[in-house]
Amino acid sequence: MAVFSALLLFLLSVRGSFSSPFPVAGQEETCEANGSVYYVGEWYFLDSDHCSQCECTALGSVCSRTECTALPAACIHVSHYPSDCCPRCERIGCEYRGEVYELGQTFQPSECEQCTCDSDGIARCLVADCAPPPCVNPVFQPGKCCPDCKDGPNCYVDASRTKIIPGGEPVWVDSCTKCRCHDGQDAGYWEGNRLATCTRLRNCTPSSSHN
């Protein structure tokens, strides 16, 4: 009896050291997808979604979806191949104020700017530096960067800025007051309030008839 018990214990210990030749309930040895059969441990992409990669496991297919990274804002040529999950940027340009330009391209976004799309994808611009116009009422002309003095050089008579006189020769603004605008040769030109220099006759009462 003792010999039989020892033999039974030996057989049980040997059986426990080997895996069962039969699959455990709830586990699979293969997975079916894309019309094909995959074995446990195999990886595959779904035909219906190239961004989903799956692994066949003993509990079935386990899938995860690849998130595509955003394309560069200045990408000017995008390709999307059927075999790829994510689109490809084939060519980079420069983005400037919402517009995209090719590398090496020179462009003028405004009358005062001259820009070039450099090889590093950055638009570099030169901005015109306009000199102060010699008038108080400059006008911007279409297609020109800097304003023009349509009526020629001029200035305000006084701080009220209600009257403008032309530059050059002195002007009698009333019967007692003579004013002169600064010109380009004067020191302090266009500094301050752009006002004329005026002289007034002593003991003079302006005539009401003077315009």
C-alpha positions as CSV (number, residue, x, y, z in Angstrom):
1,M,0.0,0.0,0.0
2,A,2.8,2.3,0.8
3,V,4.5,1.5,-2.5
4,F,1.2,2.3,-4.4
5,S,0.9,5.7,-2.7
6,A,4.5,6.7,-3.5
7,L,4.0,5.8,-7.2
8,L,0.8,7.8,-7.3
9,L,2.5,10.9,-5.9
10,F,5.4,10.5,-8.4
11,L,3.0,10.4,-11.4
12,L,1.1,13.5,-10.1
13,S,4.4,15.4,-9.7
14,V,5.6,14.5,-13.2
15,R,2.2,15.5,-14.8
16,G,2.3,18.9,-13.1
17,S,5.7,19.7,-14.7
18,F,4.3,19.7,-18.2
19,S,1.7,22.0,-19.8
20,S,-1.5,20.6,-20.7
21,P,-1.7,19.7,-24.5
22,F,-5.3,21.0,-24.6
23,P,-6.1,24.8,-24.8
24,V,-7.4,26.4,-21.7
25,A,-11.0,27.5,-21.8
26,G,-11.5,31.1,-23.0
27,Q,-8.1,31.3,-24.9
28,E,-7.5,31.2,-28.6
29,E,-4.5,30.0,-30.7
30,T,-5.3,32.1,-33.8
31,C,-7.1,35.4,-34.7
32,E,-9.0,36.1,-37.9
33,A,-8.8,39.5,-39.5
34,N,-8.4,41.1,-43.0
35,G,-9.7,37.7,-44.4
36,S,-6.6,36.0,-43.0
37,V,-5.6,33.9,-40.0
38,Y,-2.9,35.1,-37.6
39,Y,-1.2,33.2,-34.9
40,V,-0.7,34.3,-31.3
41,G,2.2,36.8,-31.2
42,E,1.7,38.1,-34.8
43,W,1.3,41.8,-35.6
44,Y,-0.8,43.1,-38.5
45,F,-2.5,46.3,-39.7
46,L,-6.2,46.5,-40.4
47,D,-7.0,46.7,-44.1
48,S,-9.9,49.0,-43.3
49,D,-7.8,51.4,-41.3
50,H,-4.0,51.6,-41.9
51,C,-3.6,53.5,-38.7
52,S,-4.7,50.6,-36.5
53,Q,-2.0,48.0,-35.6
54,C,-3.1,44.8,-33.9
55,E,-1.5,41.9,-32.1
56,C,-3.0,38.4,-32.0
57,T,-3.1,37.3,-28.4
58,A,-4.4,34.3,-26.6
59,L,-7.5,36.4,-25.6
60,G,-8.0,37.7,-29.2
61,S,-6.9,40.7,-31.2
62,V,-5.6,43.7,-29.3
63,C,-5.5,46.9,-31.5
64,S,-4.2,50.4,-31.0
65,R,-4.5,53.4,-33.3
66,T,-1.6,55.5,-34.4
67,E,-2.2,59.2,-34.0
68,C,-0.8,61.3,-36.9
69,T,1.3,64.3,-36.0
70,A,0.3,67.6,-37.4
71,L,1.9,68.7,-40.6
72,P,4.0,71.8,-40.7
73,A,1.9,74.9,-41.2
74,A,4.2,75.9,-44.2
75,C,3.8,72.6,-45.9
76,I,3.1,73.4,-49.6
77,H,2.8,69.8,-51.0
78,V,1.1,67.0,-49.1
79,S,1.0,63.3,-50.3
80,H,-1.3,60.6,-48.9
81,Y,-0.2,57.2,-50.1
82,P,-2.8,54.3,-49.8
83,S,-0.4,52.2,-47.9
84,D,0.5,54.9,-45.3
85,C,-1.4,55.7,-42.2
86,C,-0.5,59.4,-42.1
87,P,-0.1,62.0,-44.8
88,R,3.4,63.1,-45.8
89,C,4.8,66.6,-46.3
90,E,6.8,66.5,-49.5
91,R,7.8,70.1,-49.6
92,I,8.3,72.9,-47.1
93,G,7.8,76.6,-47.8
94,C,7.3,79.7,-45.7
95,E,4.2,80.9,-44.0
96,Y,3.7,84.7,-43.7
97,R,0.5,86.3,-42.6
98,G,-1.6,83.3,-43.5
99,E,0.0,82.9,-47.0
100,V,2.5,80.2,-48.0
101,Y,5.4,80.8,-50.3
102,E,8.0,78.5,-51.9
103,L,11.6,78.3,-50.7
104,G,13.6,81.1,-52.4
105,Q,10.6,83.0,-53.5
106,T,10.7,86.8,-53.2
107,F,7.4,88.5,-52.4
108,Q,6.0,91.9,-51.4
109,P,3.2,91.5,-48.9
110,S,2.7,95.3,-48.7
111,E,4.1,98.4,-50.4
112,C,6.7,98.9,-47.7
113,E,7.9,95.3,-47.3
114,Q,10.2,93.1,-49.5
115,C,10.5,89.5,-48.3
116,T,12.3,86.3,-49.2
117,C,11.4,82.8,-48.2
118,D,14.7,81.4,-46.9
119,S,15.9,77.8,-47.1
120,D,15.1,77.3,-43.4
121,G,11.4,77.9,-44.0
122,I,11.5,81.4,-42.4
123,A,10.3,84.5,-44.3
124,R,12.7,87.4,-43.8
125,C,11.6,90.9,-44.7
126,L,13.0,94.4,-45.1
127,V,10.7,97.2,-44.2
128,A,11.2,100.6,-45.9
129,D,12.1,103.5,-43.6
130,C,10.1,106.5,-44.7
131,A,11.5,109.9,-44.0
132,P,9.0,112.3,-42.3
133,P,7.0,114.0,-45.0
134,P,7.5,117.8,-45.2
135,C,3.8,118.5,-44.7
136,V,1.0,118.1,-42.2
137,N,-1.4,116.4,-44.6
138,P,0.5,113.7,-46.4
139,V,-1.4,111.3,-48.7
140,F,-0.8,107.6,-49.3
141,Q,-0.8,106.8,-53.0
142,P,-1.8,103.3,-54.3
143,G,1.3,101.2,-54.9
144,K,3.7,103.5,-53.0
145,C,5.1,102.8,-49.6
146,C,5.8,106.3,-48.3
147,P,3.3,109.1,-48.2
148,D,3.5,112.1,-50.6
149,C,2.8,115.8,-49.9
150,K,0.3,116.3,-52.6
151,D,0.1,120.1,-51.9
152,G,3.8,120.5,-51.3
153,P,5.5,121.4,-48.1
154,N,3.4,123.1,-45.5
155,C,2.7,123.5,-41.7
156,Y,0.1,124.7,-39.2
157,V,-0.1,128.3,-38.4
158,D,-0.6,127.7,-34.6
159,A,-1.4,125.0,-32.1
160,S,-5.1,125.1,-33.0
161,R,-4.1,123.3,-36.2
162,T,-7.1,124.9,-38.0
163,K,-5.1,126.7,-40.7
164,I,-2.3,125.4,-43.0
165,I,0.1,127.6,-44.9
166,P,2.5,126.6,-47.6
167,G,6.2,126.3,-47.0
168,G,8.8,128.6,-48.5
169,E,8.1,132.3,-48.4
170,P,6.6,134.1,-45.3
171,V,2.8,134.4,-45.4
172,W,0.6,137.1,-43.8
173,V,-2.0,135.2,-42.0
174,D,-3.8,138.4,-41.0
175,S,-3.0,142.1,-41.4
176,C,-0.7,142.1,-38.3
177,T,0.8,138.6,-38.3
178,K,3.4,137.1,-40.7
179,C,4.3,133.4,-40.4
180,R,6.8,131.1,-42.1
181,C,7.0,127.3,-42.2
182,H,10.3,125.6,-41.4
183,D,12.0,124.2,-44.5
184,G,14.4,121.2,-44.8
185,Q,17.4,123.4,-44.1
186,D,16.2,124.6,-40.7
187,A,17.5,123.0,-37.6
188,G,14.8,121.2,-35.7
189,Y,12.8,120.7,-38.9
190,W,9.5,118.9,-38.1
191,E,10.3,118.7,-34.4
192,G,7.6,119.8,-32.0
193,N,4.1,120.4,-33.3
194,R,5.0,121.3,-36.9
195,L,4.0,124.8,-36.3
196,A,5.0,128.0,-38.2
197,T,7.2,130.7,-36.7
198,C,5.2,133.9,-36.6
199,T,6.0,137.5,-35.9
200,R,3.3,140.1,-35.0
201,L,3.5,143.9,-35.6
202,R,3.4,145.9,-32.5
203,N,0.3,148.0,-31.7
204,C,-1.5,146.5,-34.7
205,T,-5.1,145.6,-34.8
206,P,-6.0,143.0,-37.4
207,S,-8.2,144.3,-40.1
208,S,-11.6,142.5,-40.3
209,S,-11.4,142.5,-44.1
210,H,-8.2,140.3,-44.1
211,N,-8.6,136.7,-45.1
